[in-house]
Amino acid sequence: MGRPPVRETLGQKPPFRAPVFVRTHHARPPLEKDDGPSFTCVTDGVESALEQAREAADERRSAVDHH
């Protein structure tokens, strides 16, 4: 069975407009959407995910969500 690929989970037009950093235990290559944000899987901790999100945001606001 297993989990569906990230592409299938997010659909063709995800609701995000900024780069997304996903904290996960499963390393995957970054997913670049043609008309949307990039998705980066981060396996080395929430602190690393937050740091990468802040760097990508530059001076803009960044946010953290969890499920």
Rosetta blueprint (number, residue, H / E / L):
1 M L
2 G L
3 R L
4 P L
5 P L
6 V H
7 R H
8 E H
9 T H
10 L H
11 G L
12 Q L
13 K L
14 P L
15 P L
16 F L
17 R L
18 A L
19 P L
20 V E
21 F E
22 V E
23 R E
24 T L
25 H L
26 H L
27 A L
28 R L
29 P L
30 P L
31 L E
32 E E
33 K L
34 D L
35 D L
36 G L
37 P L
38 S E
39 F E
40 T E
41 C E
42 V E
43 T L
44 D L
45 G L
46 V H
47 E H
48 S H
49 A H
50 L H
51 E H
52 Q H
53 A H
54 R H
55 E H
56 A H
57 A H
58 D L
59 E L
60 R L
61 R L
62 S L
63 A L
64 V L
65 D L
66 H L
67 H L
